[in-house]
Amino acid sequence: MTRGNQRDLNRARNEKKQTNGPKEKQPDFSNRSNRDAEIMRQKQQAAEEKKSQNNVSKKKADYSSPNTNRGSNIVTNQKSTKK
């Protein structure tokens, strides 16, 4: 048997692991997912508020400053192609 030494080493490692005790548990997945979902809701709400504020300010800017070129069909510096 050539693997006898390896088997003994693995048994020693396993005993060492068991004497140290189990590793610390990872946090519960449901708690983390609930926390992450709440964070995302807050981010979405903040983004919607920012978007609504930008829309309001754009509308005010459009109405307050008259656009003189709106609806203008005047063409200048164009040569006539009719013969």
C-alpha positions, 0 to 999 in steps of 0.5 A, spaced: 500 500 500 503 506 497 497 510 500 498 509 507 502 515 509 497 519 505 491 516 509 495 517 516 496 525 514 489 526 512 486 523 519 491 527 522 489 533 519 481 531 520 482 531 527 486 537 528 480 541 524 475 537 529 479 540 535 478 547 533 471 547 532 466 549 526 468 555 522 464 561 524 457 561 520 456 566 514 450 571 515 443 568 514 442 569 506 434 572 507 437 577 512 442 580 507 437 579 501 432 583 505 437 589 507 440 589 500 432 590 497 431 596 502 438 599 500 435 598 493 429 601 494 432 607 498 436 608 492 431 608 487 426 613 491 432 618 491 433 617 483 426 618 482 426 624 486 432 627 483 429 625 476 422 629 478 426 635 480 430 635 473 424 635 469 421 640 473 427 645 472 427 643 465 420 645 464 421 652 467 427 653 463 423 652 457 417 656 458 421 662 461 426 663 455 423 664 449 426 660 443 426 665 437 428 659 432 422 655 433 418 654 427 422 658 423 422 656 416 426 661 413 432 659 409 438 663 407 444 663 403 441 658 398 442 658 391 436 657 386 436 651 382 431 653 377 433 654 370 
